[in-house]
Amino acid sequence: MTKTNFGKIKNGVEASLYEIGNSNGMKVALTDFGATVVSIWVKDKEGKMVDVVTGYDTAAEYENSTCYFGATVGRYANRISDAKVTIEGVEYQLETNDNENNLHSGSNGISEKVWEVKESKDNLITFTCVSKDLEQGFPGNATIDVTYEVTDDNALSISYKAVSDKTTTFNMTNHSYFNLGGHTSGSIYGHKLWIKASGYTPVIDSKAIPTGEVAPVAGTPFDFTTPKTVGEEIDADDTQLSYGAGYDHNFAIDKETDGVEEVAWLTSPETGIKMQVYTDCVGIQLYTGNFIGGQVGKGGVKYAKRDALCLETQFFPNSINEPNFLTPITKAGEEFNSKTIYKFSIA
């Protein structure tokens, strides 16, 4: 593992950049600011190293961005209606940072903290932070760990562990934006995608709160049970697509077990790189970077609309308030655990 300076954030704290990897040449760069994935280098079909995620060159740029590039998101990823949760009969008011709703838990969250390094090896690093009681409106003093491990089979394994002294909610995800042609290569329309989901959660309107229904994907642009290119139906005349200006929807994974299993894969025709997604989560949010235009990223590259996509493993959006969905509640003193793996190979 190597450690270098990643610049100061607004409060004057110095952030660091850490690089871990395996003996095959796969490397991952991470910063303690937000426990964030900055780069993932993997080999393409010609053996060349390709960085397959969007990002920035300094911690300050991450601090000033609203895109959550590579961030560890929690306590509650995605949206909460009316920015309110009720836990054990008590209503908690959250920040209204997405219309009248709460998105990714609001500002001053764990994605904006400088985390401590708890453990590190050549191929592994564990970051830890404390989310204080009511810091973003959520109950309980919570200790949160995230472990990134580059495995010998060219995978990035992400493990979450959290515990709180009050009953609370944990719904953790990583918000990396992937372009398997390389982060400088432009549109992801030609990427082929498969998602193991016969249902998805349609939203009420452009504010992206689910209706509470799990609707069939069959016969809609949301059907990725048979692999197709991302661009094939992204601009179809479809009300749900118009709400998100493209794909920005949660898919209800056809789970076979409670454990980690393959739920999606993505390939690039240009590089031949394939990424398989494994998780123990019940949902996965496909977001096709519909609003990232104008971002200036690593090396000065300008990211345009739909130059990368997210596959965010999670509980369903607003599941804390929706009785039809599995509710993410962790009792006081109990340990929350979740795991997601992004595995890379040549298709």
C-alpha positions in Angstrom: 0.0 0.0 0.0 1.2 3.5 -0.8 0.0 6.8 0.8 0.3 10.3 -0.7 -1.1 13.7 0.0 -4.5 14.5 -1.6 -4.8 18.2 -0.5 -6.7 20.1 2.1 -10.4 20.6 2.5 -12.1 23.7 3.7 -11.5 23.2 7.4 -7.8 22.9 6.7 -7.6 19.1 7.3 -5.2 17.3 5.0 -6.7 14.3 3.1 -4.6 11.4 1.9 -4.7 9.1 -1.1 -4.1 5.4 -0.7 -3.3 2.8 -3.3 -3.9 -0.9 -2.9 -3.7 -3.7 -5.5 -3.0 -7.3 -6.3 -0.1 -9.3 -8.0 -2.0 -9.2 -11.3 -1.6 -5.5 -11.7 -5.1 -4.4 -10.7 -4.9 -1.2 -8.6 -7.4 0.9 -6.7 -6.8 4.4 -5.4 -9.0 5.6 -2.4 -9.1 8.7 -0.3 -9.9 9.0 3.3 -12.2 12.0 2.4 -15.5 10.2 2.3 -13.9 6.8 2.1 -14.0 7.4 -1.6 -13.0 5.3 -4.6 -10.9 7.6 -6.8 -9.5 5.2 -9.5 -9.8 1.6 -10.4 -7.2 0.4 -12.9 -7.8 -2.9 -14.7 -6.3 -4.5 -17.8 -8.2 -4.3 -21.1 -8.3 -7.0 -23.8 -4.9 -5.8 -25.1 -3.3 -5.8 -21.6 -3.3 -2.0 -21.2 -4.3 -0.5 -17.9 -7.5 1.4 -17.9 -9.0 3.6 -15.2 -12.7 2.7 -15.2 -14.3 5.2 -12.8 -14.8 9.0 -12.9 -13.2 11.1 -10.2 -11.2 14.2 -9.3 -7.5 15.0 -8.7 -7.9 16.5 -5.2 -10.0 16.2 -2.0 -11.1 19.8 -2.4 -12.8 19.0 -5.8 -14.6 16.1 -4.2 -15.7 18.4 -1.3 -17.1 21.0 -3.8 -18.9 18.4 -6.0 -22.5 17.2 -5.7 -22.1 14.1 -7.8 -20.9 11.7 -5.1 -18.2 10.3 -7.4 -17.0 7.1 -5.7 -18.3 8.1 -2.3 -19.4 5.9 0.6 -23.0 6.9 1.1 -25.0 6.6 4.3 -26.4 6.3 6.8 -29.2 6.1 4.3 -28.4 6.0 0.6 -30.9 7.2 -2.0 -34.2 9.1 -1.2 -36.4 9.5 1.8 -39.8 11.1 1.3 -40.6 14.3 3.1 -37.2 14.1 4.7 -38.7 12.3 7.7 -38.3 8.9 9.3 -40.1 7.2 12.2 -38.1 4.8 14.3 -39.6 3.1 17.4 -42.5 5.6 17.4 -40.3 8.7 17.3 -40.3 11.0 14.2 -37.0 12.4 13.1 -36.6 15.4 10.8 -33.9 15.2 8.2 -32.4 17.8 5.8 -34.6 18.6 2.8 -31.8 18.6 0.2 -33.7 17.1 -2.8 -36.9 19.1 -3.3 -38.9 18.4 -0.1 -37.1 15.0 0.2 -33.8 13.8 1.7 -31.1 12.4 -0.7 -28.1 10.4 0.5 -28.7 11.6 4.1 -28.0 15.3 3.4 -25.0 17.5 3.8 -22.2 17.1 6.4 -22.5 13.3 6.2 -20.1 10.5 6.1 -19.3 11.2 2.5 -17.8 14.5 3.6 -15.9 13.3 6.6 -12.2 12.5 6.7 -12.2 8.9 7.9 -9.5 7.2 10.0 -7.5 4.3 8.7 -8.2 1.3 11.0 -6.3 -1.3 9.1 -4.2 -1.5 5.9 -2.3 -4.1 3.9 -1.0 -4.2 0.3 -4.4 -5.2 -1.0 -6.8 -4.0 1.7 -7.7 -0.9 3.7 -10.4 -0.3 6.3 -11.7 3.2 7.0 -13.7 4.1 10.1 -15.8 7.1 11.2 -18.3 8.1 13.8 -21.7 9.5 12.9 -23.0 11.3 16.0 -26.5 11.1 17.4 -28.8 13.4 15.4 -25.8 14.6 13.3 -28.0 14.4 10.2 -31.2 13.8 12.1 -30.7 10.1 12.5 -30.8 8.6 16.0 -27.8 7.0 17.7 -24.0 7.4 17.9 -22.9 5.1 15.1 -19.5 3.7 14.3 -19.2 2.8 10.7 -16.4 0.8 9.0 -15.9 0.2 5.3 -13.3 -2.3 4.0 -12.0 -2.2 0.5 -10.1 -5.3 -0.7 -8.5 -6.1 -4.0 -8.7 -9.9 -4.4 -6.5 -12.2 -6.5 -9.4 -12.8 -8.9 -9.4 -9.1 -9.9 -12.3 -7.9 -7.8 -12.9 -5.0 -5.5 -14.7 -6.2 -2.5 -16.5 -3.6 -0.3 -17.7 -4.6 3.1 -19.7 -2.4 5.5 -20.0 -2.8 9.2 -21.9 -0.4 11.5 -23.3 -0.3 15.0 -25.3 2.3 16.9 -26.2 2.9 20.6 -29.8 3.6 19.5 -32.0 1.8 17.1 -31.4 3.4 13.7 -31.3 2.9 10.0 -28.4 1.8 7.9 -28.6 1.6 4.1 -25.0 1.9 2.8 -23.8 2.0 -0.8 -20.8 3.0 -2.9 -21.5 5.7 -5.5 -18.8 4.9 -8.1 -19.6 5.9 -11.7 -18.2 3.3 -14.2 -17.1 3.6 -17.8 -15.4 0.4 -18.8 -14.0 2.0 -21.9 -12.0 4.3 -19.5 -13.2 7.4 -17.7 -12.0 9.6 -20.6 -13.8 7.6 -23.3 -17.2 9.3 -23.4 -20.7 7.9 -23.7 -21.7 4.6 -22.1 -24.5 4.0 -24.7 -22.6 1.1 -26.2 -22.0 -0.7 -22.9 -24.0 -3.9 -22.7 -25.9 -4.5 -19.4 -27.6 -7.4 -17.7 -29.6 -7.0 -14.4 -31.0 -10.0 -12.6 -34.3 -8.3 -11.9 -37.8 -9.1 -13.2 -39.2 -6.1 -11.3 -38.3 -2.4 -10.6 -39.8 0.3 -8.4 -41.5 3.0 -10.5 -41.5 6.5 -9.1 -44.4 8.9 -8.6 -42.8 11.8 -10.5 -39.5 13.5 -11.2 -38.8 13.7 -7.4 -38.0 10.0 -7.7 -39.9 8.7 -4.7 -41.2 5.1 -5.4 -44.9 4.5 -5.6 -44.5 1.4 -3.4 -45.2 -0.9 -6.2 -42.7 -3.5 -7.7 -43.7 -3.4 -11.3 -42.6 -6.0 -14.0 -39.9 -4.9 -16.3 -41.2 -7.1 -19.1 -42.3 -5.1 -22.1 -40.6 -1.9 -20.8 -37.3 -0.2 -21.4 -36.3 -1.4 -17.9 -36.0 -5.0 -19.0 -32.3 -5.9 -18.7 -33.0 -9.6 -18.0 -31.8 -10.2 -21.5 -28.6 -8.2 -22.0 -28.8 -5.1 -24.2 -26.9 -1.9 -24.7 -27.5 1.0 -22.2 -28.4 3.3 -25.1 -30.9 1.0 -26.8 -34.0 2.4 -25.0 -32.6 5.1 -22.8 -34.5 7.8 -24.8 -37.6 5.8 -25.4 -41.0 7.5 -25.1 -41.6 6.3 -21.6 -43.0 8.3 -18.6 -40.7 6.7 -16.1 -37.6 7.5 -18.2 -38.8 11.1 -18.6 -39.0 11.5 -14.8 -35.3 10.6 -14.4 -34.1 12.1 -17.7 -32.9 8.6 -18.4 -32.4 5.6 -16.1 -32.4 6.6 -12.4 -34.4 3.7 -10.9 -34.1 0.9 -8.4 -34.3 -2.7 -9.6 -35.7 -5.4 -7.3 -33.1 -8.1 -7.5 -34.4 -11.7 -8.1 -32.6 -13.0 -5.0 -32.0 -16.7 -4.6 -30.3 -16.5 -1.2 -29.7 -14.1 1.6 -26.0 -14.1 0.8 -23.8 -12.5 -1.8 -24.7 -13.5 -5.4 -24.2 -12.2 -8.9 -26.9 -9.6 -9.7 -25.6 -7.7 -12.7 -22.8 -7.4 -15.3 -21.6 -4.7 -17.6 -19.3 -4.9 -20.6 -17.5 -2.4 -22.9 -17.1 -3.4 -26.6 -14.1 -1.1 -27.0 -11.9 -2.5 -24.2 -13.5 -5.9 -23.7 -13.6 -5.3 -20.0 -16.4 -7.0 -18.1 -17.6 -6.1 -14.6 -19.7 -8.5 -12.6 -21.6 -7.2 -9.6 -22.2 -9.4 -6.6 -24.1 -8.4 -3.5 -26.3 -9.4 -0.6 -28.5 -6.4 -1.0 -32.1 -6.6 -2.3 -32.0 -3.6 -4.7 -29.7 -2.0 -7.2 -30.0 1.5 -8.5 -29.1 2.1 -12.2 -28.2 5.7 -12.7 -26.9 6.6 -16.1 -25.2 9.9 -15.2 -27.9 12.0 -16.6 -26.8 15.1 -14.7 -23.0 15.0 -14.6 -22.4 17.3 -17.6 -19.9 20.1 -17.0 -17.8 18.2 -14.4 -14.0 18.6 -14.9 -12.4 15.4 -13.6 -9.1 13.7 -13.3 -6.4 15.1 -15.6 -8.7 17.9 -16.7 -11.1 15.6 -18.7 -14.6 17.1 -19.1 -17.4 14.6 -18.2 -20.6 15.0 -20.3 -24.1 13.7 -19.7 -24.1 9.9 -19.6 -20.4 9.4 -19.8 -20.6 6.9 -16.9 -23.2 4.9 -14.9 -23.7 3.8 -11.4 -24.9 0.4 -10.1 -25.6 1.2 -6.5 -26.5 -1.8 -4.3 -29.0 -0.9 -1.6 -32.3 -1.3 0.2 -35.1 0.2 -2.0 -35.4 4.0 -2.0 -37.7 5.3 0.8 -38.0 1.8 2.2 -37.7 3.3 5.7 -41.2 4.8 5.1 -42.7 2.3 2.6 -44.6 -0.7 4.2 -44.4 -2.7 1.0 -40.6 -2.7 1.1 -38.1 -4.4 3.4 -37.4 -1.8 6.1 -33.7 -1.2 7.0 -33.8 -1.0 10.8 -30.8 -2.0 13.0 -31.5 -2.4 16.7 -29.3 -0.7 19.3 -26.1 -2.6 19.8 -26.7 -4.9 16.9 -24.2 -5.0 14.0 -25.2 -4.1 10.5 -23.2 -5.9 7.8 -23.4 -5.8 4.0 -21.1 -6.7 1.1 -20.8 -5.8 -2.5 -18.2 -7.0 -5.0 -17.2 -5.6 -8.4 -15.2 -8.2 -10.3 -13.3 -7.5 -13.5 -12.4 -9.7 -16.4 -12.2 -9.8 -20.2 -15.5 -10.7 -21.8 
